[in-house]
Amino acid sequence: MKKIMFIATGGTIASEPTNSGLMPELSADTLLAGIEVPDVEIRAVQPFSLDSTNLAPEHWVQLAVMIRDNWSEYDGFVIAHGTDTMAYGAAALYCLIQNPDKPIILTGSQLPMNAPGTDAVRNLTNAFRCAEQGRAGVWVCFCGRVIAGNAARKVHTTDFDAFRGFTAEDEQPAEEFCRNEERQEGGTVFYNRLDSNAAVLKLTPGISAEMVHDYGTHVNALIIEGFGMGGIPDYGSGELFHTLETLTACGVRVIMTTQVFSGGCDLTVYEVGQSALKAGLIPAVGMTTEYAVMRAMWALAYSFSTEDFRQLFSSNH
């Protein structure tokens, strides 16, 4: 019989109505009482109970350390997590637990466990099946889909089918996932630090160089969501190019990604993209914004120079 650790962290799945709106109130044991998982030994723990809007990098580090400390005792891990920052949480764990040889499955729901017609029962049941039978790695299990932890994005605030992968190859049906048990032997590497001094700036038409400069001087890593494939707008003055060039020269790790949901960033195609490369910007090729943020936080924590950061950020993602 396989052993699964269940880590409850709050979120909608654990929420109950209050005078202030929905708040996480249900315990890990109460969540387990709402489903049936035969032939699995489960240990439930609850390190905190928060709306996922209130989660921060230190909470995901706490989860990674808890999993690390119990790694040898369990065959898989299920994390009940709020949906609002689940893509960030999955990306953080993907960075903090690299090359895992067991499944780590994040799930949640759009309606609380005790709500009529809830999706919580299906999602949590599937998550345990995936942790028992599925492939090693960090994954998001939601509405019958299993999505790679570094590629999940929330795409709907209310629909049950709320998450998608960055590409079609990043997701698969839960039934297929559970038929493909792939466990690699050893090699799991745990990390226990994230540097939260990183932020996202979304470009808007006509944004001023002064605004970008002021924003960039307050962080160690600046992730810029550009237009299309990414690039630096010129507006006839070149001020934004020189501002970003100055930020990179001062040691700010400036990363370029895209506001567009699919297709990703490619700075080699257009002149505005090549200008970004000339200014020293780091392209977040093949990354969601959520993953680029958490990858930057991880790389900041384990690098000592811009070149170190660039190599860590861009390698083996």
N, C-alpha and C positions, 0 to 999 in steps of 0.2 A: 504494500500500500504506500502510495506516494504521500509526502508531507509538503504542505503548502503553508507559507506564512501569509496571513492576510493583514495588511496595514491599512487602517481606516484613517483618513485625514480630514473628514468633514465633507463639504460640498453639498450640492443639491440633493444627491442621493441620500444623505443623512439628515436632510432638513425637515423641519416641522413649522407650521404657521405660528407666528407670534404677532403681538401688537405692532411690531416694527418690521413686519415682513418675514419671509422665509429665513430661518437661521439653522445651522447644523446643530441638531439636538440628539440624534440617534447614535447609540454606541455601536462599536464594531460587532459585538455579539448580537445586537438587535438586527443589524443588517444581515448577518448570517442566518438568523432565524427565518428570514423571509425567502430563502432559497433552499433547494435541495441539491447537495453535491455528494453523490454516493461514492463510496470506496476511496475517499481521500481524507487524510488526517490534516486538520486545519488548526493552526494556532492564530488567534486574533490579537492584535495589539493596536493601540491608538495613541501615537505620540502627540497628536494635537487634533483639534476639531475646529476647522476654520472654513469660512467661505473662501474659495480659491482666489478671489480678488485680493485677499489679504495675505496670500503666500508670497514669500520673498526667497531669494537664492539660499539663504541660510536654512530654510525649511527643506529644500531639496538636498542640500548637503547632509542634513540630519537623516533623511530617508536613506541616502546612499551609505552612510556610516552604519545605520541599523541593518541594512541588507548585508553589508560587508561582514559585520560582526556575527551574523547568523547564516552566512553563506554555506558553510559545510553541513548544516543541519537540515536543510530543506532542498526539495527538488524544484521548487519554483516559488514565485512571489506574485501576489496580487495586491494592487494599490487602488483603493477607492479614493478618487480625486475629483474635485470640482472641475466642471468643464471649461470655465472661463480662462484658466491658465494651464489647462492640461497639456496643450501643445508645448508650452514653455517647460512644464515639469518633465514631460517625456524627453524633450531635448536636453534638459539639464542632466537627467539620469543617463542618457546616452553618452554624454561627455564624462560623467563621473564614474561610470561602470563600463569600461571598454572591453570588448571581446568577451562578453559573458558567455559562459557555457551552460546557462540555465535560462528559462523564460522569466522575464519581469514584465508583468502585464498591468497597464493602467486602464482603469475604466471609471465610469460615472454614469450619470443619467440626466435627462432633461426635466424629469419629474421626480419628486421625492419617493422613497421606497413605499411609503404608506399612502400615496396618492392613487385615486382610481385610474386604471389604465396605464400605470407607470411603466416606463421602459427599464426601470432599475433591475427588475428580476431577470429579464433576458440578458442584460449587459453583464451583470455580476455573475450569473450562471455561466455564460460564455467565457468570461475571463478566467474562471476556475478551470474550465475544460481546456482552455488554451495553455494555462500554466501547467496543467497535468500532462497534456498530450502534445503540445505544440513545440515550435522551434525555439532554440535559444536566442536571446536578444532582448532588447527593450522595445515594447510594442504598446500601441493604443488599441483597445478592443471596444468597438462601439457600433451598435445597430447592425450586428452581423458582419462588420468589417474588421480586419486586423491590419493596422497601419504601422509602418516602421517609425520608431520613436523620434528619429531625426527628420521626419518628413510629414508629420501630422499637422493639420491645420483645422481650426474650427471654422465652419463655413455657414452656420445657421444658428441663430440664437434660440429658436424654439422647436424646430423640426427634430424628430428623433434621429434622423439620418444627418448628424451634425458635423461629422469629421470626414476629411478627404486626405489622400496622400498627395505629395508634391507632384508625382507622376503616377501613371497607371501601374507602373511596376512596384510602387511603394506600398500597395495595398492588395489584399486578397480576401475572399470570403472566409469566415471563421471555420467553416466545415473543411475547406481545403487546407487551411493552416493546421488544423488538428490531425490531418492525415499525413502531415509532412514533419514528423518528429526528427529534428536535426540537432543533435547535441555534440558540440565539439569538446575535446578533452583539454581541460586546463587553459592556461593563458589569460584568465580574467585579471584585469588590472583595475584597482580601485583608486580613486582620487577623493580628496576631502576638502577641496578649496574651490571657491568661485569668487572672483573679484567683481562686485556689483557696480563698479564705477564705469558703466557702459550705458549708452542710451541710443534711442532711435530718433532720427530726424526725417520726417517725410517732406520731400521737396514739394513746393507749390509754385505755380507759375508766378514769376516776378519776385520770388523770395530774395531778400537782401543779403549781401555778403556780410554785413554787420550782424544780422541775426544768426547766421550760421557760425560766425566767429565767436559770438558770445556764448552760444550753446556749446560749441566744441571746446572752449577753454575750461569748462567745468567737468569734463569727463576724461578718462584715459582711453576709451574706445568709443568712436562715434560711428554708428551704423546708419548710412544714408539710404533711404528708399527713394530711388530715382525714377524717372519716367522710362517706360519701355524697357529696353535692354540695359538701361543705366547710362549715366553720363553727366557732365557738368554743363549746365546752361551758361551761355555766354552773355546774352543781352547786350552785345555790342561793346562791353567794357572789359570783360575778362576778369572782373573783380572777384567773382566767386572762385575761379581757378586759382588765383593768387592767394585767396584766403585759405583754401584747402591745402595748397602747397605749403603755406606757412604753418598750418596746424600739424601737418605730417612732419615738417622739419623740426617742430618743437616736441615731437615724440607722441603726439596723439595718434592712435591707430585708427585711421579712417577707412571704413569698409563701405563698399558700394553694393547695394542689392536693388531690387525692383519692387515697385508697387503692384505690378501685375501678378495675378494669382498663379498663372501657369507659364512655363517656358523658361523662366530663369534669367539670370544676368549674363551678358556677354559684352565686354567692353572693347572688343576688337573690331566690331562691325562698323560703327559710326565714328565720325570725327569727334563728337562730344564724348564718346566712350574712351577713345584713345587719349583724349585730353585728361580724363580721369586717371588713366594709367600713368601719364606723364607727371601728374601731380602727386603720385605716390600712393594712390588709393588701392586698396586690396579688394579684388572682386570676390563676392560671395557666390561663386559658381555652384549651381546645383543645390543651393541652400534656401530653405524658407527663411523669412525674417526671424521667426522664433528660434530656429536653430542657429542662425548667424549670431543672434544676441547671446545665447547660452555658450556657443562655441567661443565667442569673444571673451566672455567672463571666465571661462576655463583657461583659455590661452593667456589672458592677463595674469591669472594666478600662478602660472607656471613658466613665465618667460621673464627675461631680464633686459631684453633689447627689442627694438622694432623688428629686426630680422628674426630673432627667436619667435616672436609673436606670429609673424607672417608664416613661418614654417609650421608652427603648431596649429594655427587656425586653418591652414589650407591642406594639411596632410591627412590622408586616410579618413576623410569625412564621409 
